[in-house]
Amino acid sequence: MLSKVVSRTVSLLTVLLLTDASLPAAETTLPQALDQAHSELWRRFVDPHGIIRDFVGELPTPEDCKLGRPNAIGWWSPIENGPMFTGMYLPAMCERARRSGASADAEQCRRLAQGLIKCASVSDVPGFIARGIGTDGVCHYPLSSDDQTHPWFLGLHAYLKSGIPTAAERQQIVTKVKEVATALEATQWHIPCEGDFKGTFRGGFTGHLFRDAVRYLHLLRATHEITGDPIWLERYHTARAERPTPAGKTRAEICAEGYPHDREAIANIDTAQLWIYVGSQYSLSQLIAMEKDETLRALYRTGLTVNATNALPAIKAHETFDNADTKVFGNANWRAVYSTWFPQPTQEDAARLAKIADVAKRGQRKHYESSLMRNPLAAAAIVSLLHDGSNRELIEHALRHYDYSKLNMAEFFFAECAYYALPAK
């Protein structure tokens, strides 16, 4: 149940005012803030397939996806992060459905799960997870990534454990997960590309970083739990004892170091990049739940705590977000902002094209939301995933702060991720 029910002594007039979405978040109760966030996400950002779009804007066409506009990676398009966002949101949605018992919530979980299946079913390249779907319901960009692939597994794993899927859905998901995992095992867990980039890869899971180690272990362990095939458990046991760097620590030991292990490789994690570590924190929490060895569980729990401790200060940045801010969100008109185009025979060419923008048309609002909304809410989710209710007051204050009707980027879904990771009151 949601906390902080409106007092019976509050006047009807006050209640009506508090439900007005235009009011500052400081005047909004937690249930109202969460309901607003939920309704805004589903009204504006979840597409007909059940995939979360980054923002509201013109969808790419088959020609855009083929040629690579605005770029072949799909960066800055409305379908940039579909499986990443959908997969990270689905565990929270499953917990919402568990707490409410509402058939409407269960049906939304089902839509999200089918969206993830859709992302893995539009390519002829085994193991390819499309970033999102364009105008014809099939077209997509040729470059995926590890950031899109891991949350795909994460979301489907949570959905299968929720008790919501029918027998037919369960079989569909198990079959698809086995198909994707087997394909990725064959590529040594490098992410395949398609189209003009077929035969190349973009990212992977067997590197030396913390996020490599924790996501790889989670993928193997979760695939075992989903499929029941003991080979994935054997691979997990082997992988957790391996050392990605010959003279370095084992993957399990790297997990205990948390995201500070990655600071030399990934700049500004604490102030700008926490959103890409929410999936890693989910992975640690799930590894703790799945692992039986207490020594290993202690290593995972240490990493979970390290991440929460380091992310905690970032939550307070929400206080400087002004709901009345009027900066321009030019990204919605991505064709005008990223009007330069040239052929991209290599991934490097695509990344180079992605850096070219009309800065004046783009405006500053996306950066404003990324730094003062996305990062604080991602930090709140990381702290909440301790599952012990610590720092609840600060987290709830952050969730109440935003007027979600005025946000342009879908990343406010992290608010629900944070809330539904807290213990129910």
C-alpha positions in Angstrom: 0.0 0.0 0.0 1.2 3.5 -0.7 2.3 5.5 2.4 0.9 8.8 3.8 -2.8 8.6 3.2 -4.3 12.1 3.2 -5.6 12.9 6.6 -9.4 12.8 7.1 -9.2 16.3 8.5 -7.9 17.9 5.3 -10.7 19.9 3.7 -12.2 18.9 0.4 -10.9 22.1 -1.1 -7.3 21.3 -0.1 -7.6 17.7 -1.5 -8.8 19.1 -4.8 -5.9 21.5 -4.9 -3.4 18.8 -4.1 -4.6 16.7 -7.0 -3.9 19.5 -9.5 -0.9 18.3 -11.5 0.2 22.0 -12.0 1.0 22.5 -8.3 4.6 22.4 -7.0 5.6 19.0 -5.9 6.2 20.3 -2.3 2.4 20.5 -2.0 1.9 17.0 -3.3 1.6 13.8 -1.2 3.7 10.8 -2.0 0.8 8.7 -3.4 -0.2 11.6 -5.6 3.3 12.0 -6.9 3.6 8.3 -7.7 0.3 8.2 -9.4 1.2 11.2 -11.5 4.5 9.7 -12.5 2.9 6.4 -13.4 0.1 8.0 -15.4 2.4 10.3 -17.2 4.8 7.5 -18.2 2.0 5.4 -19.6 0.2 8.2 -21.2 3.2 9.7 -23.1 6.1 7.3 -23.2 5.0 3.6 -23.4 4.4 2.8 -27.0 1.8 0.5 -28.5 4.2 -2.4 -28.3 4.9 -1.9 -24.6 8.3 -0.3 -25.1 9.4 2.9 -23.3 10.4 5.7 -25.6 13.0 8.3 -24.5 10.8 11.3 -25.3 7.8 12.3 -27.4 8.9 13.1 -30.9 8.6 12.0 -34.5 9.5 8.3 -34.9 12.2 7.2 -37.3 11.1 5.6 -40.5 12.5 2.5 -42.2 14.6 4.8 -44.4 16.0 6.6 -41.3 16.9 3.3 -39.7 18.5 2.0 -42.9 20.5 5.1 -43.6 21.3 5.9 -40.0 19.5 9.1 -39.2 20.2 10.9 -36.9 23.0 8.3 -36.7 23.3 4.5 -37.0 23.4 4.0 -33.3 20.0 5.6 -32.8 21.3 8.1 -30.3 19.1 11.2 -29.8 16.1 9.5 -31.4 12.9 8.7 -29.4 13.7 5.0 -29.6 17.3 5.2 -28.3 16.9 3.2 -25.0 13.7 1.0 -25.3 14.9 -2.3 -23.8 17.1 -0.5 -21.3 14.3 1.6 -19.9 11.6 -1.1 -20.2 13.7 -3.8 -18.7 14.7 -1.7 -15.7 11.2 -0.5 -15.1 9.5 -3.9 -15.3 10.7 -5.2 -11.9 9.2 -2.1 -10.3 6.0 -2.6 -12.2 5.8 -6.2 -11.1 6.2 -5.1 -7.5 3.4 -2.5 -8.0 1.2 -5.3 -9.3 2.0 -7.5 -6.4 1.2 -4.8 -3.8 -2.0 -3.6 -5.5 -3.3 -7.0 -6.7 -4.9 -5.0 -9.5 -5.6 -6.7 -12.9 -4.8 -3.4 -14.6 -1.3 -3.4 -13.1 -0.7 -7.0 -14.1 -1.8 -6.2 -17.7 0.7 -3.4 -17.8 3.4 -5.8 -16.7 2.3 -8.1 -19.5 2.6 -5.3 -22.1 6.1 -4.4 -21.0 7.2 -8.0 -21.2 5.8 -8.4 -24.7 7.6 -5.2 -25.6 10.9 -6.8 -24.6 10.0 -9.9 -26.6 9.3 -7.6 -29.6 12.8 -6.0 -29.3 14.3 -9.5 -29.6 12.1 -10.6 -32.5 12.6 -8.1 -35.2 16.1 -9.0 -36.4 17.5 -12.0 -38.3 20.7 -11.8 -36.2 20.6 -14.2 -33.2 21.0 -12.4 -29.9 20.3 -8.9 -31.3 18.1 -6.7 -29.1 16.7 -3.7 -31.0 16.7 -0.4 -29.2 13.1 0.3 -30.2 10.7 0.2 -33.0 10.0 2.8 -35.7 7.0 3.9 -37.8 6.2 0.6 -39.5 6.3 -1.5 -36.3 9.4 -3.4 -37.4 12.2 -1.0 -38.4 15.0 -0.4 -36.0 18.6 0.8 -35.8 21.4 -1.7 -36.6 23.5 -1.1 -33.5 22.4 -2.3 -30.1 24.6 -2.4 -26.9 25.3 -4.1 -23.6 23.2 -1.3 -22.0 20.2 -2.5 -23.9 20.8 -6.2 -23.5 21.3 -6.7 -19.8 18.0 -4.9 -18.8 16.2 -7.1 -21.3 17.2 -10.2 -19.2 16.6 -8.3 -16.0 13.0 -7.4 -16.8 12.0 -10.8 -18.2 13.5 -12.5 -15.1 11.4 -10.3 -12.8 8.3 -10.9 -14.9 8.7 -14.7 -14.8 9.0 -14.6 -11.0 6.0 -12.4 -10.5 3.4 -15.1 -11.0 1.6 -13.0 -13.6 2.6 -14.9 -16.9 0.3 -17.5 -18.3 1.7 -20.9 -19.1 1.9 -19.9 -22.8 3.7 -16.6 -21.9 6.1 -18.4 -19.7 7.0 -20.9 -22.4 7.4 -18.0 -24.9 9.8 -16.1 -22.6 11.8 -19.2 -21.6 12.3 -20.0 -25.3 13.3 -16.5 -26.2 15.7 -16.1 -23.3 17.4 -19.4 -24.1 17.7 -18.4 -27.7 19.3 -15.0 -26.9 21.6 -16.3 -24.2 22.8 -19.2 -26.4 23.6 -16.7 -29.2 25.5 -14.5 -26.8 27.4 -17.4 -25.3 28.5 -18.2 -28.9 29.9 -14.6 -29.3 31.6 -14.8 -25.9 29.0 -12.3 -24.7 29.8 -9.6 -27.2 26.7 -7.8 -28.5 26.1 -8.4 -32.2 25.1 -5.8 -34.7 23.0 -6.2 -37.9 22.3 -4.6 -41.2 25.4 -2.9 -42.7 27.2 -3.6 -39.5 26.5 -7.3 -39.4 29.5 -9.3 -38.2 30.7 -6.6 -35.8 29.9 -6.1 -32.2 29.1 -3.2 -29.8 29.9 -3.8 -26.2 30.0 -6.9 -24.1 30.0 -8.3 -20.5 33.4 -10.1 -20.0 35.5 -7.0 -19.3 37.3 -5.9 -16.2 34.9 -3.2 -14.9 32.5 -3.7 -12.0 29.5 -3.3 -14.3 31.0 -6.0 -16.5 31.5 -8.4 -13.7 28.1 -8.0 -11.9 26.0 -8.0 -15.0 27.8 -11.0 -16.5 27.3 -13.0 -13.3 23.6 -11.9 -13.1 23.0 -12.9 -16.7 24.4 -16.4 -16.2 22.6 -17.0 -12.9 19.3 -15.5 -14.1 19.4 -17.5 -17.3 19.8 -20.7 -15.2 16.8 -19.7 -13.1 14.7 -18.9 -16.1 15.6 -22.0 -18.2 16.3 -24.5 -15.5 19.3 -25.7 -17.6 22.2 -26.6 -15.3 24.8 -25.5 -17.9 24.1 -21.9 -17.1 24.7 -22.5 -13.4 28.0 -24.2 -14.2 29.0 -21.2 -16.3 28.1 -18.9 -13.5 30.2 -20.9 -11.0 33.2 -20.7 -13.4 32.7 -17.0 -14.2 32.5 -15.8 -10.6 35.9 -17.3 -9.9 37.6 -16.0 -13.1 39.9 -13.0 -13.1 39.2 -10.7 -16.0 42.6 -9.2 -15.5 45.2 -12.0 -14.9 46.8 -10.4 -11.8 43.5 -8.8 -10.7 40.6 -9.9 -8.5 37.9 -12.5 -9.3 34.6 -11.3 -10.6 32.9 -12.0 -7.3 35.6 -9.8 -5.5 35.1 -7.0 -8.1 31.4 -7.1 -7.3 32.3 -6.2 -3.7 34.1 -3.0 -4.8 31.0 -1.5 -6.3 30.9 1.2 -9.0 33.9 3.1 -7.5 36.0 0.4 -9.2 34.9 2.0 -12.5 35.7 5.6 -11.8 39.0 5.7 -13.8 37.3 4.3 -16.8 33.9 6.1 -16.7 34.0 9.8 -15.9 31.5 11.6 -13.6 29.7 8.5 -12.4 28.4 10.2 -9.3 27.1 13.3 -10.9 26.0 12.1 -14.3 26.2 8.4 -14.9 24.3 6.7 -12.1 21.5 5.9 -14.4 23.7 3.2 -16.1 24.4 1.6 -12.7 20.8 1.0 -11.6 20.8 -2.3 -13.5 24.1 -3.2 -11.8 22.5 -2.6 -8.4 19.5 -4.7 -9.4 21.9 -7.4 -10.4 23.6 -7.4 -7.0 20.3 -7.5 -5.1 19.1 -10.5 -7.3 22.4 -12.3 -6.9 22.1 -12.1 -3.2 18.6 -13.6 -3.5 19.7 -16.4 -5.8 23.0 -17.3 -4.2 23.2 -19.9 -1.5 26.9 -19.5 -0.6 27.1 -17.1 2.4 30.7 -16.0 1.5 29.6 -14.9 -2.0 26.4 -13.3 -0.7 28.5 -11.2 1.7 30.7 -10.0 -1.3 27.6 -9.0 -3.2 26.0 -7.4 -0.2 29.2 -5.4 0.3 29.0 -4.1 -3.2 25.4 -3.2 -2.8 26.2 -1.2 0.3 29.2 0.5 -1.3 27.0 1.6 -4.3 24.2 3.0 -2.0 26.7 4.8 0.2 28.3 6.5 -2.7 25.1 7.3 -4.6 23.3 8.8 -1.5 24.7 12.4 -1.8 23.5 12.6 -5.4 19.9 12.4 -4.3 20.0 15.9 -2.9 20.5 17.5 -6.3 16.7 17.1 -6.8 16.3 20.2 -4.5 17.8 22.5 -7.2 15.4 21.3 -9.9 12.9 24.1 -10.7 9.5 22.8 -11.9 8.9 26.2 -13.4 12.0 26.1 -15.5 11.4 27.0 -19.2 14.6 25.9 -20.9 14.1 24.7 -24.5 13.7 21.0 -25.1 14.7 21.1 -28.8 15.5 17.4 -28.8 11.8 16.7 -29.6 12.5 18.0 -33.1 15.5 15.8 -33.5 15.6 16.1 -37.3 16.2 19.9 -37.1 18.8 19.5 -34.2 20.7 16.7 -35.9 20.3 17.8 -39.5 23.8 16.9 -40.7 24.0 13.4 -42.2 26.7 11.4 -44.0 27.2 7.7 -44.7 28.5 5.7 -41.8 30.4 2.6 -42.9 31.9 2.1 -39.4 30.7 2.5 -35.8 33.3 5.2 -35.3 31.7 7.2 -38.2 28.3 6.8 -36.5 29.7 8.1 -33.2 31.3 11.0 -34.9 28.1 12.0 -36.6 26.2 11.8 -33.3 28.4 14.6 -31.9 27.3 17.0 -34.6 24.3 19.1 -33.5 22.7 22.5 -33.8 23.3 23.6 -30.2 21.0 26.6 -30.4 18.1 24.5 -31.6 18.8 21.7 -29.1 18.5 24.0 -26.1 19.5 23.1 -22.5 16.5 21.3 -21.1 17.7 17.8 -21.8 20.9 18.4 -19.9 18.9 20.1 -17.1 16.6 17.1 -16.7 19.5 14.6 -17.0 21.6 16.2 -14.2 18.8 17.3 -11.8 16.1 14.7 -12.4 17.6 11.5 -14.0 20.7 11.3 -11.8 19.0 12.1 -8.4 16.2 9.6 -9.1 18.7 6.9 -10.3 20.6 7.5 -7.1 17.4 7.1 -5.1 16.8 3.8 -6.9 20.3 2.6 -6.1 19.9 3.5 -2.4 16.4 1.9 -2.3 17.7 -1.4 -3.6 19.3 -2.0 -0.3 15.7 -3.1 0.5 16.1 -2.0 4.1 14.2 1.2 4.0 17.2 3.4 5.0 17.1 7.0 4.0 13.4 6.6 3.2 12.6 10.2 4.1 15.1 11.7 1.7 14.1 9.3 -1.1 10.4 10.1 -0.7 11.2 13.8 -0.6 12.9 13.5 -4.0 10.0 11.5 -5.4 7.6 14.2 -4.3 9.6 17.1 -5.6 8.9 16.8 -9.4 5.9 17.8 -11.4 6.1 14.8 -13.7 3.6 16.4 -16.2 6.3 18.9 -17.1 9.2 16.5 -17.7 10.3 15.8 -21.3 12.4 12.7 -20.7 11.0 9.3 -19.7 13.8 8.7 -17.2 11.5 9.7 -14.4 10.5 6.1 -14.4 13.4 5.7 -11.9 11.0 7.3 -9.3 8.8 4.2 -9.4 12.0 2.0 -9.4 13.1 3.7 -6.2 9.7 3.6 -4.5 8.9 -0.1 -5.2 12.4 -1.2 -4.0 11.7 0.3 -0.6 10.0 -2.1 1.8 6.2 -1.7 1.8 4.8 0.1 4.9 
